[in-house]
């Protein structure tokens, strides 16, 4: 769903920033190397590594609107985020375990550009070859079936308290399904309701969704186990 959000949601004069953890690692060599050691063992990167990286980045972006991709994923990360901002919206996709494992295990990447291919949904024109450069694609160790299964089991246990936290605040919204075109109208309707002004390049009509929780304040931020937010200057 994230690529569609970037493409379709245009927020007037507001500038939105997407923060993706792996991209941030490229600028933080020491932290990136620490994270790599855990990923090579198919383990989740510890809270203190991820939190240190993200908090440092957000402190430098006060006053900006932003979308967090894959953060927070643990209660510790959520509590750290609470100290610097107030999250307005949290979204999560509920996909069956086996479906998710299969999809992730079919993922191949072109490391220099970080282009991602999926053998089911967007395969390369030539198997194992990047469409743009003609260079070979690779499958990361943590995208192999055994590694994915271990990571998903660990993640499921860690996400429960995060979901409960944001549910208790009325900002959590979960979407279930396996087909992007069926899920996206509901995601779009939620964002249309929470973010104004909003325009779209696509002619989607908002579909009925559960009434979002009301907090009595204007929209500043969204967090998702993918998240969008504006960090106010203190």
N, C-alpha and C positions, 0 to 999 in steps of 0.2 A: 504493500500500500504506500510506502514512503515515496517512491518515485512519482506516483500520481499526486500526492500532496504537494510536492515541489512544483510540479507542472501546472496544476490546476488552481491552486490557491494564490491569488494575487491580492496583496493587502494594502492597496492605495499607496501612500508614501512611506509606510512602515517597512523597514528593512529587517528581514528575518534571516537568522544565521543558523545553519545546520551544523551541529557538532557531532562528529562520528569518531568514537574512541580510536580505532586503528589509524585514522588520518592524523590525529593529534600525536600519536606515538612517533610519527616521522620527525616531528620537531623536538621531541624530548628523547634523545638517544638513550640515556641511562634508564629511564622508565620503560622505554620500548624494549630494551634488552631484558629487563626483569620480567616483563609481561611475556616475552617470547619463551622464556624458560618454562613457564607454567603451561602455555599453549601447546608446546611441543610434547608435553606429557598428558595432553587432553584434559587439563584441569582448568577450572575457572580462575582467572587472575584475582588475587586477594583484594579485599576491600581497600586496604590502605594504599595500594598502588593505583587503582582506578580512581579512588576518591581524591588523592593528592593531585593527580593529573587534571581531573575535571574541575576541582575547586580553583586551582591555579588559573585555569583558562577562563572560568566564569568571572573571577575577580577582575580580570582585564577587560571584561565586556559589559561593565555596568551601563545601564541605560539602553541596552540593545534588546531586541526581541530575538528569541532563539528557539530552535527545535533540537532537543536532545534525542539522539538515536541510541536506544539500548541502555539508558541510564535514567533513574536508578534501578538496579536489579536486586539489591539487598536492602534490608532494613537499615543497616549502617550507612549505606549510600543515601537513602532517603532522609535520614536524620541529619546528615551533613548538608544536604541540599536545603533543608528547612532553615538552617542557620543563615543563609544568604538570600533566600527568596521565598515567595509564597506561590506554590504551584496551583494553577487554575484548572488544568485538564490533564488527565492521564488516560492513555489508550493502550489497549492490549488486544492482540489477535489470538483467539483460542483455536488451535489446529490440532487434530489428533496426533498422538505421539508417533505412530508408524508413518503417517503422511509426512510429518515434519522431518523425520529421520531420512526418509527416502529422498525428499527434495534436497536436503542439505548434502547428502552423499553424492548427488549428481552435479554438484557445483564445482566448476573449474575456473581458475583465474589466470589473468595475464599480469604477473607481479609488477612489472615496471609502471603500467598504467592503472592497475587495480581494476581493470575491466573484468566483470564477472559474467560467466556463461552458465546456463543450466541445460543439461542434455535433454530435458523434457520440454522446457518452456522457451528458451532462447539459445539453441545450440549454435556453435560456430558453423560457418559455411563448410569448412573442412575440419573433420574430427581432430581435436587436439591442437588446432592451429588458431592463433588470434586473427580475427577478420581484418584488422587494420594493419598490423605490422608483419604478419606471416610468421611471427615467432611462436615457439611452443607454449602451450598452456600447461599449468600444473595443478594438481589437486593437493591442497594443504593437508598436513597430517591430521589436523583437527576436523577435517571434513570427511574423513573416512568413517564408514558405518560404525565400527566399534567405538571410536572416539566420540562420535556424535551421541550415541546411546548413553555413554557414561556422563557426558556433559549435560544432556537434557535431564537425566535423573537428578543430578546435583542441582541444576537450576530450578527444577520444579519445587524442591524442598525449600530453597532459599527465597523464592518469589512469594510464597504464601503470606508471610507477615507484611510484605510490601503492599500486596493487593488489599489485605484487610485494613491497613492504615488509610489508603486512599479511598476505599469504600466508605469508611467511617466519616470521611470529610465530604462525601458526596461529589467527588470529582473523577471517580473511576468509571470508565466505560469499556466494556469488552465486546468484541465482535467475533462471532463464530462462523466458520465456513472454510471452504477449500478453494473457491474460485474468486479471483480478484474482481471480475466484473460484477459479481453478485454482492460482494462485500462493500465495494467502493461507494456506491450510492449512499449507504448508511453512514460511512465515515465522512463523506462529503456533507451530508445533512448535519451531522454533529458540528463539524468545523464551521459550516455556514451559520449555525445558530450562535456559536461562541465567539467567532471572529468577525468584526465589522470595521470598515466596509469590506466586502468580499465580492470578487468577480470570478468568473470561470470561463475558460476557453471551451469547455465542453458544455453541452446542453443538458446536463443532468437536472432532473427535478428532485428536490429534496424528498427522501422517503421517510415514513414515520419511524422515529426511534424513541427509545425511552427518554422521558423528559430529563435533560441534564440537571444535575444538582445546582441550586442557586446559592450563591454566597453573598449576594447583595453588594458586590463591588464590580467595577468595570473589568473587562478582560485585560489581563496583563501577561499571563503566562499559561503555557500548557506543558505538562510533563508527560512523557509516556515511558513506560517501560519501553516507550518512545515518548519524548516529551517536548513541549513547546513552551517557551516562557519569555518574559521580559524581566531582566534583573534591574531593580530600581537602585539608583545611586543612594548610598547611605550618607 
